[in-house]
């Protein structure tokens, strides 16, 4: 069975159920989490966010006013804390200067406008930018990660040479432009990637086993 992307989505949704991402308490916390989750797992991000919350530092104003070295200590559990502190400061400075720290102001912008601005911020790459737009602002942009690419390659949708923008365009051109669907699909692809479509594939009882696939990648 070849299937298409919406078939993949529906099978994963039926198997895993709704994931309810992003696991943050609000838009700004989600923005911070999108930076902190680079190259680490969510459990470590939660610890870093917990530190900021307990010390009442999880606001645009406090993060912007803190010294980078001080911020780095609060987010230490997330790893690469010195680098992430600088990136987080860059993001928050942009957020305050351009949008007065207002999520409502961000919501008034188009996806293309926001994406262009975010990608100009030092330390904000495509995956982080798309995560902020989708999960914090609630606008439809598809988030691509290693799980997404692995699943799509193994099921013959793309080849392994495709870059981030090519994969993103492929997915968006074949799915309804709905933030809720993009949100759930990304989370579901992460689930099947964690449990089955690993670097060494484990196809036994995989919900996508019914679709044509190869593990020779």
Protein Blocks (a to p, Z undefined) as FASTA:
>chain_A
ZZpmklmmmmmmmmnopnhiacbfbfklmmmmmmmmgopafklmmmmmmmmmmnopacfk
lmmmpcfklmmmmmmmngpklmmmmmmmmmmmmmmmmnoopaklmmmpcfklmmmmmmmp
ghiafklmmmmmmmmnopacddddfklmmmmmmnopacfkbcfklmmmmmmmmcccdfkl
mmmmmmmmmmmmmmmmgmbdcfehpaklmpgcdfbZZ
